[in-house]
């Protein structure tokens, strides 16, 4: 089992995407639009990563990636929003 296995790669991809989408959501300046944008990007990224890394579908593989993506997205979006308000 190599160190940089599929789970670690997918987690890293979704975390970096969460950071990028968090910043882009801040630029939207519209809460509902930013949330819809984040969901759409997650769905597209899910299928792209699944195909690119040839992930064998496990029972709840996507839940871990969803948690990582949305928590990172929410944290980054909140940090940028709060720094703009100050």
N, C-alpha and C positions, 0 to 999 in steps of 0.2 A: 504494500500500500504506500504509494508515494506521498510525500509531505503535501504537495500542492495538488490535492485531488479535486474531483469535480465539486464537492460540497464547498470547499474553501474558495474555489474560483467563482462559483455562482454567488456566494455570499459577498465576495469582494466586488463583483460586477454590480450587484444590486445596491450595495452600500455607496459606491461611487456614483451610480445613477441617482440614488436618493439625494446625494449632495448637489448634483447638477440640477435636478428637477426642483429641489428646494429653493435654489437661487432663482431659477426661471419662474417659479411660482411667485416669488417676491416681486419680480418685475411685472407680473400680470396685474397686480394691485386690485384684484377682485377675488374674494374668497371662494365663491362657488366655482368660478372659472378655473382657479388654480387647483382646486380639489379634483375637478373633472379631468383636467390636464394630467395630473399625477396618476389618476387611475388609468387613463388611456395609455400613458407611457409605460406603466407597469404591465398592462396586458400585452402590448407590443414587445416589450423587453422579455417577458416570460416566454413567449413563443420563439423569439429570436435566440435566446440563450438555450432553450431546450433543443432547438435544431442545431445550433452551432456546436454545442458541447456534447451532443448526442446523449442527453440524459435519459436514462431508463426511468420511466414514470414509476415513482414509488407512491405509497399510499397518500401521503400528505406532503410531498416535496415542496409544493408551492407555498405552503403556509409559512414555513421558515423564511423563505425569501420575501414573502409579503410583509412579515413582521419587521424584518431588517429594513426593507425599502421604506415602508411607511413611517417607522419610527425615526429613521435618519432624515427623511424628507420633512417630517413635522418639526424636528429639532432645528434643522437648518433654516427652514422657513420662519420659525419663531425668532431665532437669533437675528436674522436679517431684518425682520419686521420691527423688532424691538430696538435695534440699533438705528433704524431710520426714524423712529418716533422720537428718540432722544435727540 
